[in-house]
Amino acid sequence: MNSFYWDTKGNDFLGAIVLPFYGAFVSEEKCRLFDDVSGKKMLEIGCGNGQSLKYQGERKASELWAVDISEKQIAKATQHLKACGLSAKMICSPMEEECGIPVDYFDYVYSIYAIGWTTELEGTFCRIASYLKKDGVFIFSWSHPIHKCVVAENNRLAFKKCYFDESWYAVTLDEGALTLSDRKLSTYVNALAKAGFVIEQMIEETDEEIMQSRDDNSEFAKKAKMLPVTFVIKARKL
């Protein structure tokens, strides 16, 4: 279902969250989670239209690789990079499955708002760990689970669902359908530990400067002033 959505709708509807942004109000330019990536081998999980790959390519990464579930998004990314004078090894596959990505090879694996789509979190994190060299870094962002539990109503924030409920549910968007699971933060943390990662940094703050620069008075922005809407984790392979 999700593969079909990304092939038929994809970023055209949702809009892209791409580097240097990790989410609506969190940026790499402020957080500096990546060190100097020049000469580094990098793999993106869920590359979408390729803009985050472009960001890394412009910072002189030596190799760009990517995996995405959607053939259409792979085609978009390839075309976008070619227009920018860049290239990447692109693989169309679910992130949960073995797909020919080399092991003990990458300096960085990263994912911008894609990891949450996995149907098997522990297995995906174990695969990502296998792709990384020892001491390699895994950086990913996703919608903060508390954000999904709270809704703005009549100038107040109210809980609409249980934080502990991780069951899958259907979402209808622009005449398309997706399935999602809102996992607890502890689920991500424990899965990382089981896969052999140590967490070096976690970010869940809303960046006030970004918010002010956009002059955003939407309900989403009002919500972001009071609770995290995005989280970012930087972990290192032991």
FENKACOR-V516760 format. One record per backbone hydrogen bond with DSSP energy under -0.5 kcal/mol. CO is the residue of the C=O (numbers start at 1). NH is the residue of the N-H. E is the energy in kcal/mol with one decimal. If there is no record, write none. Layout:
<<CO:NH:E> <CO:NH:E>>
//
This chain:
<<1:5:-2.0> <2:6:-2.4> <3:7:-1.9> <4:8:-2.0> <5:9:-3.6> <5:10:-1.3> <9:12:-1.3> <10:13:-1.6> <10:14:-1.6> <11:15:-1.7> <16:18:-0.7> <18:21:-2.4> <20:28:-4.0> <23:26:-0.8> <25:207:-2.5> <26:22:-2.5> <26:23:-1.2> <27:30:-0.5> <27:31:-2.3> <28:32:-2.9> <37:40:-2.3> <40:42:-0.5> <40:62:-1.3> <40:63:-1.5> <41:107:-1.9> <41:108:-1.9> <42:65:-2.3> <43:110:-2.4> <44:46:-0.7> <44:67:-2.1> <47:50:-2.1> <50:54:-2.1> <51:55:-1.9> <52:56:-1.9> <53:57:-2.8> <54:58:-2.6> <55:59:-0.5> <56:59:-0.7> <56:61:-1.6> <57:60:-1.7> <60:39:-2.7> <63:42:-2.5> <64:89:-2.5> <65:44:-2.3> <66:91:-2.2> <67:46:-3.2> <67:47:-0.8> <68:93:-1.7> <69:71:-0.5> <70:74:-2.0> <71:75:-2.3> <72:76:-2.3> <73:77:-2.7> <74:78:-2.6> <75:79:-2.2> <76:80:-2.6> <77:81:-2.7> <78:82:-2.2> <79:83:-2.0> <80:84:-0.8> <81:84:-0.7> <81:86:-3.1> <82:85:-1.5> <88:90:-0.8> <89:66:-2.3> <91:68:-2.0> <91:93:-0.8> <94:97:-1.3> <106:133:-2.7> <107:137:-2.4> <108:43:-2.0> <109:139:-2.1> <110:45:-2.5> <111:113:-0.7> <111:141:-2.0> <114:117:-2.1> <115:118:-2.1> <120:124:-2.4> <121:125:-2.5> <122:126:-2.1> <123:127:-2.1> <124:128:-2.5> <125:129:-2.4> <126:130:-1.8> <127:131:-1.5> <128:132:-1.2> <130:104:-3.2> <131:105:-2.4> <131:106:-2.5> <133:136:-2.3> <136:237:-2.9> <137:109:-2.4> <138:235:-3.0> <139:111:-2.0> <140:233:-2.5> <141:113:-1.1> <141:114:-0.6> <142:231:-2.5> <144:147:-1.0> <144:148:-1.0> <145:149:-0.6> <146:149:-0.7> <146:150:-0.8> <147:150:-0.6> <149:160:-3.5> <149:161:-1.2> <151:153:-0.6> <151:158:-2.7> <153:156:-1.2> <156:153:-3.5> <156:158:-0.5> <158:151:-2.9> <162:165:-1.4> <164:166:-0.8> <167:182:-0.5> <169:180:-2.4> <171:173:-0.6> <171:178:-2.6> <173:176:-2.4> <176:173:-2.3> <178:171:-3.0> <180:169:-2.4> <181:183:-1.1> <184:187:-0.5> <184:188:-1.3> <185:189:-2.5> <186:190:-2.8> <187:191:-1.8> <188:192:-2.2> <189:193:-2.2> <190:194:-2.3> <191:195:-1.5> <192:197:-2.3> <193:196:-1.3> <196:238:-2.5> <198:236:-2.8> <201:234:-2.9> <203:232:-2.5> <206:208:-0.8> <207:211:-2.0> <208:212:-2.7> <209:213:-2.2> <210:214:-1.3> <211:215:-0.7> <211:216:-1.0> <212:215:-0.6> <215:217:-0.6> <218:222:-2.3> <219:223:-2.2> <220:224:-2.1> <221:225:-1.1> <223:226:-1.6> <223:227:-1.7> <229:144:-1.6> <231:142:-1.9> <232:203:-2.8> <233:140:-2.0> <233:235:-0.5> <234:200:-2.9> <234:201:-1.8> <235:138:-3.1> <236:198:-2.2> <237:135:-1.7>>
//
